[in-house]
């Protein structure tokens, strides 16, 4: 069944101006992301991992390498560089405001190693709005994502917590890769490297015999971490199969804030985007960076980044 009739902020829905206070929170989120990148860059250098300024001319430290044992698929370095713009934290904060979220609300985040900067942007936005994010992180990464063994987003977030920048922990990790199994990595078909990274994290590992089982297990984790409170929004970062699904309908989900998906696929492995939509919960879909930048008035692959807050069309 096609996901037709999707109601999305970026699909022509009329937008009311945000209150001035929202501009302040958006700026706080962007500033927090900028501070976070300073800590992440310092961690990278401490680990002896050089910065390749041909790949990362803005010296963020969060842009990964081309091919590593954690690389699961091809990727666009320009998109990874663009996603590291701290202004994206402001964009996500604006999406949260549009979804009607308020202090204390629980936000489920399905993060992929492909876009660590957008996972970071989501957490910074949550912090600025005093939300309660629950992150399940998939270690698999496309090219130039968090694909360096020993320097995944697990390590980055641990450093941010130690530096007092962000207080959050990851609820659980999954290997990612083909159907969330850890397999299908470009240089490690058996998935031993992804599984090894998952074990190294010391965090609970999402398990299950099938993709549908692993989707269901994630739902259990989110509900348990919410502690009886309702999940008010789901953020999908990247294209991890358990989050994005394996149906044709996944391809029709637009970027940005998706308020309702009336026609839901019936596949048991349809992914968390559709599982949360079936509950009537808004989805923030962060995947196609060029479109996200264009829709929100941000430049694509700028050097240097513009000052945070410049040109975010969604807040106007």
N, C-alpha and C positions, 0 to 999 in steps of 0.2 A: 504494500500500500504506500503510495507516495505521500510525502509530508506536505501536502498542499494546504493553502490557506494560512500559512504561518504569519503570525502577527509579530512584527519586529520593528524596533526603533529605526533600524537602518533600511527598512523596506518601504519607506514612505509614510510612516505613521506621523501625525502631527505632534510636535514636541513643544511643551510649555517651557518657558525659561526657568532655569534653576534659580533658587533664592541665592542672594549674595553669600550666605553662609556656606553654601555648597562650593562656591569658588574658593573659599578659604580651605575647606577640607581637601579639595582637589590639589591645591598648591602644597598642602601639608603632605599629601601622599607622594607627590613628585619629589619634594625635598627629601623625604624619608628614603625613597628609592635611590636618589643620588648618594646619600650617606651610605646606604647599603652597598652600593657598587665600590665605594672606597674600601670597605672592609673585605669584600670579595677579592678585589685586586690585590690587597695586601696578603691575603691567604694564598693566593696563587703564587705570588713571588716568594713567599716563605717556603712553599713546597718545591721551589726550584723549577717552576713551570714558566717558561719565558713567554712574554707577550709578543705576538707576531703582529706588528703594526700594519702589515699588508692586509691582514684579516680583520684587525680590530683597531682601526685608526683613531677611534675615540678613547682608546686605552681603558676600556671598561673592565677587562679581565674576565668577563662572563661569556665571551664568544669562544667556542671550542675549536677543535681541530677538524681537519677534513675527514680522515679515515682513522678510526681507532677500534679496539676490540669491542667497544660499546656502540658503534655506529650501526644502526639498523636499516637505514634507508638514505636516499639522496636528500639533499637540502640546499637551500639558497642562502649563501652567506650574507647577501644584502638584506634579506629578511631578518636574519638573526641580529645583524648590526642595528637595524631599524628598531627592533623590539627592545633593545637596550636603552632607548631614549626614556629617561625618567618621566617624561610627560605621559607615558602610557599608564603609569600608576594613577594619574589624574583622570585619564579616560575611564579606567575601571571604576574609580570612585564615583564618577558621574553615572555610570551604568547602575551601580548599587543604589544611588539616590533615586534614579528613575524607576528602579524595581521596588521602591518604597521601603528599603531596609533602614532600620534604626539601631541605636546602641543595644548591644547584647544579642542581636540576631545571629543565628547560626548560618554560616555559609559553607557548603560542601565544595571543596576544590579538588578536581581531578587533574593533576599536573603531569605533564610529560617532560622527559629530559630534552626533548627537541627544542623547547622554548623556555629555558630557565628564567630568562628575563621577564617573561609574561607571568610565570608563577610568582616571581618576586613582586611584580607590579600588583598582582592580586592581593598578596599578603600586605603590602604597604597600603593599599587602598582600604583593606579591612581594618588595619591599625588606625588609620586616620579617621575612620567612621566608628571606631570602637565596636566592630563586629567580632564574632567568634568564628574564625575559619577552622575547618577540619580538612587537613590535606592528606590525600593518598597519592603517593608519588610513584610514577612509572619510570624506571631507570633507562629504558631504551631511548635512544636519541638518533635523530637524523644528523647529517653532517653539520658541523659547526655549533651543535647544541652543547649540553652538559655531558660530553662524551669522553672525558678524560678519566680513566680509572683513578680512584683516590681523590677526585675533585669533581664529584657530582653535586647536585643541589642538596643532597644530604649533608655533605661537608660544608657547603656554603651557608646553609641555614644554621648549622651548629655554630659556625663562627659568628654569625649575626646575633645569635642568642648570647654567646660568650661576651661579645662586645657591647651588649645592652642595646642593640639597635632594634631587634625584633624579638618578641618573647615566645614565638611559636615553636612547636615541635611537630614532626611528621607522625601522623597516626599509624600509617602502615606503608610499606613499599611493595612494589610488584616488579618483576623483571622486565616486563614489556616485551617488545619483539613480536613475532608472529603469533597473533591471537592471544597475546598476553602470556605466552608460554616461556619466554626467554630464548626461544629458538628463532632462526631466520636472520641472525646478525650477519652482516656482510662478510666478516672475517672470522666468525665463530658460529658455525651452523648449529652446533649442539647447545649453544646458549650457556656454556659453563662460566663465561666471564660475567654475564649479567646476573646469573644466579649467585656467583661469588660476591659480586658487589652488594646484592641484596642481603646476603648473610653477613657481610662485613659491617653493614649499617647497624646491626644489633636490634633492628626494629622488627615488629611483626611483619610477616610476609603474607601477602594475599595468595591464597592457594585455591585450587579447585581442579577437577578433572576436565572441565570444558570451559570455554569462554563464558557461557551462560552462568556456570557456577561461580566464576570469578567476578562477574558483574554482580551477582546476588550477594557474594561475600562483601564486596565494597559497600553495598547498601546497608548491610548489617553493621559494618564498621562506622559508617556515617551516623546511623541511628544510635548506636551505642555511645559514640563520642558526644553526640548532642545531649545526652543525659536526660532524655524525656522532653527536651524542647524541640519545636518543629524546625526542620531545615527550611530556610526561607529563600535560598537561591543556590543554584549549582553553577560553578564555573568550570568549563572545559578548556584546558590549555593544550593545544597540539592535537595530534591525531591518534593517540593511544586507543587501540581497538575497543578496550573495555569501556572507555568513556564515549567514544565517537560512534561505536557500533560497526556492524559489518553489512549494512543494508544500503540499497540505493538511496533510501530516504536520507541517510547521513549526508550525502552530497548536496542535498537541497537546503540544509540548515544554514541560514545566513550568519554572517559575522555579527558580533556585538550582542546587544540585549535582545533576547527572544522571549516575548511575553507569553506566547501560547502556540502550541502546535496541535491543531485540532485532529489531523489525520495521522495517527501513530502507526508505525509498522508493528506487526504482530510477532516478529521473530524473537525467540527467547534470548538471542544474543544481539538485540537491537542497540544496546549501549546505554550508559547512564543519562545521556542527554534526553533520551526518550523515556527512560524510567522516571526521571524527575518531572518531565513535562506531563507524564500521565498522572502525576500527583497534583498538577496545577501549579508547579513551582517554576518561577522564571529561570531562564538559562542565560548565562553570559558565555558566548562562544568565541574563543580567541584562537584563530588558526591562520587565516589568510591575512598576513601582516600588511601587505600592500593595500588591500581594501580597507582594513582597519585604519591605517594611517590616512588614507584619502577621505574616508567618511568623517574623520575627526579633525581635519585640517592640519595634520602633521606631515612634515616632509618625509620622503622615502630616502633612506640611506644618506642622511646629512652628515657632513663633517665641517665644523663641530656640531654638536647638538645645539638647537636654539635654546634660549632661556626657558625653564619650565613654565608652563602656563600660556606660552605663545601659541595662538592659532588653534585652540581646541574647540572645534565648531560645536560639539555637543553641548557645551556649557552656555552657548549664547542664547 
